[in-house]
Amino acid sequence: MAANQQENKFSIVDIRNLHKHFGQNHVLNGVDLQIARGEIVSIIGQSGSGKSTLLRCINGLESYQSGELRVESELVDCSNKRALQQLRSNVGMIFQNFNLFPHLTVAENIMLAPRLTNYLTKEKAQEQALRLLQRVSLADKFDEYPDQLSGGQKQRVAIARALAINPEILLCDEITSALDPQLVNEVLLVIEALAKEGMTIIMVTHEMAFARKISDKVVFMYSGKVHEMGSRKCYLIIHRRLNSSASCRWYCNFWRGQKTLLQMAVFSLSLIRIASA
């Protein structure tokens, strides 16, 4: 069996030479990435490197111009509505800004997709919503509305909603970036629990220590390409890539207004120390 065929056999997500552009802006420039079932993959890199667009392509929210993208061996084709519906019944997505419907209660937000796509009765959907809210420690918020919740609680409801379709794959797009620092941990604990259960998780994140803690694979993207990939080596990846001009630019962008040599040196040393722990 050819190497490509073997990788296809064991990859739940298989991406080959993927290209995506918006007009003259080439966002994805030949992405190659294979993800095994049950793998936890963190995608890191500067803003504009194509991370979120890649997730949206995996979920069929964005079409791509060329290359090949398969989920569970099926080609992702945004022109095929039936195939897209099947894809989205297997792939849950959590967004940066929650995307909860403000006019629906917490329970109704969670019940919506199962009732529309899985044709659950109202009673069955309510039972499932309660179980999922218990899972994210929010059962007491069943009848409340999104504007009555904290940011961390909203994101946990969004996680419960994504799980309501019983997905094989969970996509997380910067799910803590809109939260106050003190609320981040409550969301990360839920994702960590899902990772321990064996769910395939692909997350775009700037939570570097968390990525290193739970990831099987860390992907460093720059300018629409996978520049480096490693196993729980995100800190060493960044430090090592400082030797390349691309990563030097990314590193400076990461620091923006905090680019003093002393700060950069201290941060760089901390990366080495943490990665060696």
Buried (B, 14 or more C-beta within 10 A) or exposed (E): EEEEEEBBEEBBBBBBEBBBBEEEEBBBBBBBBBBBBBBBBBBBBBEBBBBBBBBBBBBBBBEBEEBBBBBBEEEBBBEBEEBBEBBBBBBBBBBBBBEBEEEBBBBBBBBBBBBEBBEBEEEBBBEBBBBBBEBBEBBEBBEBBBEEBEBBBBBBBBBBBBBBBEBBBBBBBBBBEBBEEEBBBBBBEBBBEBBEEEBBBBBBBBBBEBBBBBBBBBBBBBBBBBBBBBEBBBBBBBBBBBEEEBBEEBBEBBEEEEEEEEEBEEBBEEBEEBBEE
